[in-house]
Amino acid sequence: MAKQTFKPGNMVYPLPALMVSCKRPGEKANIITIAWAATVCSAPPMVSISVRKERYSYDIIKETGEYVINLTTKDLAYATDLCGVKSGRDTDKFKEAGLTELPSQVISAPGIAESPVCIECKVTDVKELGSHTMFIAEVVNVQVDDQYMDETGKFNLNDAGLIAYSHGVYRELGDSIGKFGYAVKKK
């Protein structure tokens, strides 16, 4: 196979397409669309998001030390894009996107009721990296949509129609091609 050199850049795709909600006390809540996000630890559960300093949500998260990661679905794709291209400085994104604030259980920032998973996060570390600042946070609570819970208590997240972001395009996740450990499963 032939390959050619391409300009240096982050080519780790697809990425999660997430709506991150945040709120200062006494002000309207805001939503920022984030693709630069990751799981960074499982015990304690920790995640990170990276935000440009010029984004409206940057100062809110830096000041409050909290945010909610809201997973997105095919039904939320339009709202996800809208929240990524409009600024919260002059737009009430919850209102314009037709989304509902979901009170969090542990932090002050609300989640998004229409999201199948709302991950409440408290910032533990801030890393200034260049174009983006990484907010590393401990997951302090998770709210999941009842419709994806089965009678045994299993959460069937893959039934939610999750979407991803890949090189400028939102994509619905496709068919399952295997399950963790299938490569070593005895036949």
C-alpha positions in Angstrom: 0.0 0.0 0.0 1.2 3.4 -0.9 1.2 6.2 1.6 2.1 9.9 1.4 3.2 12.5 3.9 0.4 14.7 5.1 0.6 17.9 7.2 1.0 17.3 10.9 -2.3 17.3 12.8 -4.6 15.4 15.0 -6.0 12.6 12.8 -7.4 10.5 15.6 -11.0 10.0 14.3 -13.8 9.4 14.9 -14.3 11.3 18.2 -17.3 11.6 20.4 -19.6 14.5 19.5 -20.6 15.8 22.9 -22.6 18.6 24.3 -21.0 20.0 27.4 -23.3 22.1 29.7 -22.1 24.6 32.2 -23.5 27.5 34.3 -22.4 30.4 36.4 -24.6 31.1 39.5 -27.3 33.5 38.6 -26.8 33.3 34.9 -28.3 31.3 32.0 -26.8 27.8 31.4 -24.7 27.3 28.3 -23.8 24.4 26.0 -20.6 24.0 24.1 -20.1 21.2 21.5 -16.9 19.3 22.2 -15.0 16.6 20.2 -11.7 16.9 22.1 -12.7 14.7 25.1 -11.4 11.5 26.7 -11.6 9.0 29.5 -8.5 9.5 31.5 -8.9 7.1 34.5 -11.4 4.5 35.7 -10.7 4.5 39.4 -11.6 7.2 40.3 -13.6 7.8 37.2 -12.1 10.8 35.4 -12.6 12.5 32.0 -11.1 15.4 30.2 -12.4 18.0 27.7 -10.3 20.6 25.9 -11.7 24.1 25.2 -10.3 27.1 23.3 -9.8 30.1 25.6 -11.9 32.3 23.3 -15.0 30.2 23.7 -17.7 31.5 26.0 -17.8 28.3 28.1 -14.1 28.5 28.8 -14.4 31.1 31.5 -17.6 29.5 33.0 -15.8 26.2 33.4 -12.6 27.8 34.7 -14.5 29.8 37.3 -17.1 27.2 38.5 -14.9 24.1 38.2 -17.7 22.0 36.9 -19.4 20.8 33.7 -21.8 18.1 32.5 -20.8 15.9 29.5 -24.0 15.0 27.6 -23.8 12.2 25.1 -25.4 12.9 21.7 -27.7 10.9 19.4 -28.9 11.0 15.9 -32.0 12.9 17.2 -29.7 15.4 18.8 -27.4 16.0 15.8 -28.9 19.3 14.8 -28.8 20.7 18.3 -25.2 19.4 18.7 -24.1 21.3 15.6 -26.1 24.4 16.6 -24.4 24.5 20.0 -21.0 24.3 18.3 -21.5 27.1 15.8 -23.5 29.7 17.9 -22.0 31.6 20.8 -23.5 31.5 24.3 -22.5 35.2 24.6 -25.5 36.2 22.5 -27.6 33.0 22.3 -29.6 31.0 24.8 -28.6 27.6 23.4 -31.1 25.6 25.5 -33.9 27.7 24.1 -32.8 27.9 20.5 -31.9 24.2 20.3 -35.2 23.2 22.0 -33.4 21.5 24.8 -34.5 21.0 28.4 -32.3 21.7 31.5 -32.0 18.6 33.7 -31.0 19.5 37.3 -27.8 17.7 38.3 -27.7 15.7 41.5 -24.2 16.7 42.8 -23.1 19.9 40.9 -24.8 23.2 40.0 -24.5 23.0 36.2 -27.5 21.3 34.5 -27.5 18.4 32.2 -29.5 18.1 29.0 -32.7 16.0 29.6 -32.8 14.8 26.0 -29.4 13.2 26.3 -29.3 9.5 27.1 -26.3 10.0 29.5 -25.4 13.1 31.6 -22.0 12.9 33.3 -21.6 15.4 36.1 -17.9 16.4 36.5 -15.8 18.4 39.0 -12.6 19.8 37.6 -9.5 18.5 39.4 -6.8 19.9 37.1 -6.4 22.5 34.4 -3.7 22.1 31.7 -2.8 25.0 29.4 -1.8 23.3 26.2 -1.6 25.9 23.4 -4.7 26.3 21.3 -6.8 24.5 23.9 -7.0 24.2 27.7 -7.7 20.7 29.1 -10.1 20.5 32.0 -9.5 17.2 33.8 -12.4 16.2 36.0 -13.6 13.6 38.4 -17.0 12.1 37.5 -19.2 12.7 40.5 -22.5 11.4 39.2 -24.1 10.0 36.1 -27.7 10.2 35.1 -29.0 7.7 32.5 -32.2 7.6 30.5 -34.6 4.9 31.8 -35.6 3.9 28.3 -32.2 2.2 27.8 -32.4 0.2 31.0 -33.6 -3.4 30.8 -35.3 -5.5 33.4 -31.9 -6.9 34.7 -30.5 -3.4 35.3 -28.3 -3.5 32.3 -27.8 -0.1 30.5 -28.1 -0.6 26.8 -26.3 2.5 25.6 -25.7 1.2 22.1 -29.5 1.3 21.5 -29.5 5.1 21.9 -28.3 5.9 18.3 -25.1 7.6 19.4 -23.2 9.9 17.0 -19.5 10.6 16.5 -17.6 13.4 14.7 -15.1 12.4 12.0 -13.1 14.9 10.1 -15.8 17.6 9.9 -18.8 15.2 9.6 -21.2 13.9 12.2 -21.8 10.1 11.8 -24.2 7.7 13.4 -22.4 4.7 14.9 -22.8 1.6 12.8 -23.2 -2.1 13.3 -21.4 -4.1 15.9 -18.4 -6.0 14.4 -17.2 -7.7 17.6 -17.4 -7.6 21.4 -14.5 -7.0 23.9 -12.5 -10.2 24.1 -13.9 -11.8 20.9 -10.4 -12.2 19.5 -9.4 -14.6 22.2 -12.7 -16.3 22.8 -12.5 -20.1 22.7 -14.4 -21.5 19.7 
